[in-house]
Amino acid sequence: MKKLSGYGIIMKTTGKEPRLTMIILITGASHTGKTLLAQKLLKKYKYPYLSVDHLKMGLIRSGQTELTPYDDDKLTAYLWDILKEMIKTAIENEQNLIVEGCYIPFNWKESFDADYLPQIKYICLIMSESYINSHFSDIMNFGNVIEKRLSNDLSIEELIQDNQKYLRCCLRYGLDHFLIDDEYDLEKCFI
């Protein structure tokens, strides 16, 4: 295996055509554009993506858990146990995968041996307080661009608090994040 400098990707050399394996984790507060970015990457790279919200609702509706959509902290621990093993399986099978959702813990790196980490790229989408204050109505209007939300009763204060929490945690854990401050342009994102 050969590491490609600067890309965090492993080139698999098995005698046949080399493959690049990449897992992309996309997280952030509600309404930051996680699903939109995953859709853009699907079109650009042809990588499949998994919506953690779909997994969550499938497990809840099928009765596999008694947790509800409002049990955020408990859902993060519950879903991450499943997601981390799916990610390991994808890497072991040399399959690319995008995982998007808010249920990715900030200490996610602790779940993987050193051999896995170079193949996982993490990005957290964060909106600044000034961006939210200036664009709140746009944020709410675009909340249904990719997915149909049943409820859109998020307040500006909640949105600011959630984004500030994500920023604090990204800084605390040294995680990559994309700050949406001036304009909303995911094309400027790392990918």
Secondary structure, 3 states (H helix, E strand, C coil): CEEECCCCEEEECCCCCCEEECEEEEEECCCCCHHHHHHHHHHHHCCCEEEHHHHHHHHHHCCCCCCCCCCHHHHHHHHHHHHHHHHHHHHHCCCCEEEECCCCCCCHHHHCCCCCHHHEEEEEEEECHHHHHHHHHHHHHHHHCCCCCCCCCCCHHHHHHHHHHHHHHHHHHCCCEEEECCCCCHHHCCC
